[in-house]
Amino acid sequence: SPEEIPWSFQHQLDVGYAVGRLHFDTLEEYARYAETVVAAETGRISRPRRITLFGTRHPGDQATQAMADYLVSPLASSLASSYPVETILEGAATKERLARLLGGDETPALLFTALHGVGFSAEDPQQHARQGALLCQDWSGPTGPIAPDAYFAGDDVTDAARPAGLVAFFYACHGLGTPRLDSF
């Protein structure tokens, strides 16, 4: 947890070794995760050899426009010569579509998202369950409110979802939590 491994140390691990943080609340959750990794690595679980790139482009939002033009599109071009790549941009990058990619009927072997993450204050009761939720194309843009039907949060993963074997990389803000003291 962040209480045991500070964000500043985590940041240095990220910079030097490109590693992330894995934190569960119970030993059973760690065990379930480890069992799934072993099943995927030994071939008991497999996904179609496909990479899916998912990015939004919100009107009036330079960040998502830049990510679509200078990150997602060039990445798709670069990978396409070696792997089957599906690119989901703009209008197709909806919350409903993301649900199908995260354990639904379209789950790829590798999913890369480039979009905004939703931030909640530490005092907000939704913060624990929804911090870093992925803001989909359903959002009207910088001038509109952010409603729950525009973002995909951890509590949107249903019991029917089967994400085992999926490797997901979520490039988004607010994915590391709500720092108390610094910007890590």
C-alpha positions as CSV (number, residue, x, y, z in Angstrom):
1,S,0.0,0.0,0.0
2,P,1.1,3.6,-0.3
3,E,1.4,3.7,3.5
4,E,4.1,0.9,3.2
5,I,5.8,1.9,0.0
6,P,5.8,5.7,-0.5
7,W,4.8,7.3,-3.8
8,S,8.3,8.9,-4.1
9,F,10.0,5.5,-3.9
10,Q,7.4,4.1,-6.4
11,H,8.1,6.9,-8.8
12,Q,11.9,6.2,-8.7
13,L,11.1,2.5,-9.4
14,D,9.0,3.6,-12.4
15,V,11.7,5.8,-13.8
16,G,14.5,3.4,-13.4
17,Y,12.8,0.0,-14.0
18,A,9.4,0.7,-15.5
19,V,7.5,-1.2,-12.8
20,G,4.1,-0.5,-11.4
21,R,2.3,-1.0,-8.1
22,L,0.1,-3.9,-7.3
23,H,-2.0,-3.6,-4.2
24,F,-5.0,-5.6,-3.0
25,D,-6.8,-5.4,0.3
26,T,-6.7,-9.2,1.1
27,L,-4.4,-12.2,0.8
28,E,-7.2,-13.9,-1.2
29,E,-7.1,-11.2,-3.8
30,Y,-3.3,-11.6,-4.2
31,A,-3.8,-15.4,-4.5
32,R,-6.5,-15.1,-7.1
33,Y,-4.3,-12.7,-9.1
34,A,-1.3,-15.0,-8.9
35,E,-3.3,-18.0,-10.0
36,T,-4.6,-16.1,-13.0
37,V,-1.0,-15.0,-14.0
38,V,0.2,-18.6,-13.8
39,A,-2.8,-19.9,-15.8
40,A,-2.1,-17.3,-18.5
41,E,1.6,-18.0,-18.6
42,T,1.1,-21.8,-18.8
43,G,-1.5,-21.5,-21.6
44,R,-4.5,-22.6,-19.6
45,I,-6.0,-19.1,-20.4
46,S,-5.3,-17.6,-23.8
47,R,-6.5,-14.5,-25.6
48,P,-6.6,-13.8,-29.3
49,R,-3.2,-12.5,-30.5
50,R,-4.5,-8.9,-30.9
51,I,-3.6,-5.5,-29.6
52,T,-6.3,-3.0,-29.1
53,L,-5.5,0.7,-28.8
54,F,-8.3,2.8,-27.3
55,G,-8.3,6.6,-27.3
56,T,-10.7,9.5,-27.0
57,R,-10.7,12.9,-28.8
58,H,-12.9,15.4,-27.0
59,P,-13.9,18.6,-28.7
60,G,-11.9,21.5,-27.3
61,D,-9.5,19.3,-25.3
62,Q,-5.9,19.6,-26.5
63,A,-4.7,16.7,-24.4
64,T,-6.9,14.0,-25.9
65,Q,-6.4,15.4,-29.4
66,A,-2.6,15.2,-28.9
67,M,-2.8,11.7,-27.5
68,A,-4.9,10.5,-30.5
69,D,-2.7,12.2,-33.1
70,Y,0.8,11.8,-31.5
71,L,0.5,8.6,-29.4
72,V,-2.3,6.3,-30.4
73,S,-2.2,6.7,-34.2
74,P,1.6,6.5,-34.6
75,L,1.7,3.5,-32.1
76,A,-0.9,1.7,-34.3
77,S,1.1,2.3,-37.4
78,S,4.3,1.1,-35.7
79,L,2.8,-2.1,-34.3
80,A,0.7,-3.0,-37.4
81,S,3.6,-4.6,-39.2
82,S,4.2,-7.1,-36.4
83,Y,0.8,-7.7,-34.7
84,P,-2.9,-7.5,-35.5
85,V,-3.9,-4.1,-34.2
86,E,-7.4,-2.7,-33.7
87,T,-7.6,1.1,-33.1
88,I,-10.7,2.5,-31.4
89,L,-10.7,6.3,-31.5
90,E,-13.1,9.1,-31.0
91,G,-16.8,8.2,-31.4
92,A,-16.2,4.5,-31.0
93,A,-14.3,4.9,-27.7
94,T,-17.3,4.6,-25.5
95,K,-17.8,3.3,-22.0
96,E,-19.9,0.4,-23.4
97,R,-17.1,-0.5,-25.9
98,L,-14.5,-0.4,-23.1
99,A,-16.6,-2.8,-21.1
100,R,-16.5,-5.3,-24.0
101,L,-12.7,-5.0,-24.1
102,L,-12.2,-5.4,-20.3
103,G,-13.5,-8.9,-19.9
104,G,-16.3,-8.9,-22.4
105,D,-16.7,-10.5,-25.8
106,E,-13.9,-8.3,-27.4
107,T,-11.2,-8.8,-24.8
108,P,-7.8,-8.7,-26.6
109,A,-4.4,-10.0,-25.4
110,L,-3.2,-6.4,-24.9
111,L,-5.2,-3.3,-24.3
112,F,-3.7,0.2,-24.3
113,T,-5.8,3.2,-23.4
114,A,-4.8,6.8,-23.8
115,L,-7.4,9.1,-22.2
116,H,-8.2,11.2,-19.1
117,G,-8.6,9.6,-15.7
118,V,-11.1,11.1,-13.3
119,G,-9.9,12.5,-10.0
120,F,-11.9,12.6,-6.8
121,S,-10.9,14.5,-3.6
122,A,-9.8,12.3,-0.7
123,E,-13.0,13.3,1.2
124,D,-15.3,12.2,-1.7
125,P,-17.1,9.0,-0.8
126,Q,-16.6,7.8,-4.4
127,Q,-12.8,8.3,-4.2
128,H,-11.9,4.7,-3.2
129,A,-14.0,3.0,-5.8
130,R,-13.6,5.4,-8.7
131,Q,-10.3,7.3,-8.5
132,G,-8.6,7.1,-11.9
133,A,-11.8,6.0,-13.7
134,L,-11.3,6.1,-17.5
135,L,-13.1,9.0,-19.1
136,C,-14.6,7.8,-22.4
137,Q,-15.9,9.5,-25.5
138,D,-19.3,9.7,-23.8
139,W,-18.2,12.9,-22.0
140,S,-19.2,16.1,-23.8
141,G,-15.8,17.7,-23.3
142,P,-14.1,20.3,-21.1
143,T,-17.2,22.5,-20.8
144,G,-19.5,19.7,-19.6
145,P,-20.0,17.9,-16.3
146,I,-18.4,14.5,-15.8
147,A,-21.3,12.0,-15.1
148,P,-20.8,8.4,-14.1
149,D,-22.2,7.2,-17.5
150,A,-19.2,8.9,-19.2
151,Y,-16.4,7.0,-17.3
152,F,-15.5,3.4,-16.7
153,A,-14.5,2.7,-13.0
154,G,-13.5,-0.4,-11.2
155,D,-17.0,-0.9,-9.9
156,D,-18.2,-1.0,-13.6
157,V,-16.5,-4.4,-14.0
158,T,-19.3,-6.8,-13.6
159,D,-19.2,-10.3,-12.1
160,A,-19.7,-11.6,-15.7
161,A,-16.5,-10.0,-16.9
162,R,-13.7,-12.4,-17.8
163,P,-10.5,-10.3,-18.1
164,A,-8.1,-13.2,-17.2
165,G,-5.2,-13.3,-19.6
166,L,-5.6,-9.6,-20.6
167,V,-2.6,-7.3,-20.2
168,A,-3.9,-3.8,-19.9
169,F,-1.9,-0.5,-19.9
170,F,-4.0,2.5,-18.8
171,Y,-2.3,5.8,-19.8
172,A,-4.3,8.3,-17.8
173,C,-4.1,10.9,-15.1
174,H,-5.1,10.2,-11.5
175,G,-4.3,6.5,-11.8
176,L,-2.0,6.4,-8.8
177,G,-4.4,7.8,-6.3
178,T,-4.7,11.1,-4.5
179,P,-1.3,12.2,-3.1
180,R,-1.3,13.8,0.4
181,L,1.9,15.7,0.2
182,D,3.4,15.8,-3.3
183,S,2.7,15.3,-7.0
184,F,3.8,11.6,-7.4
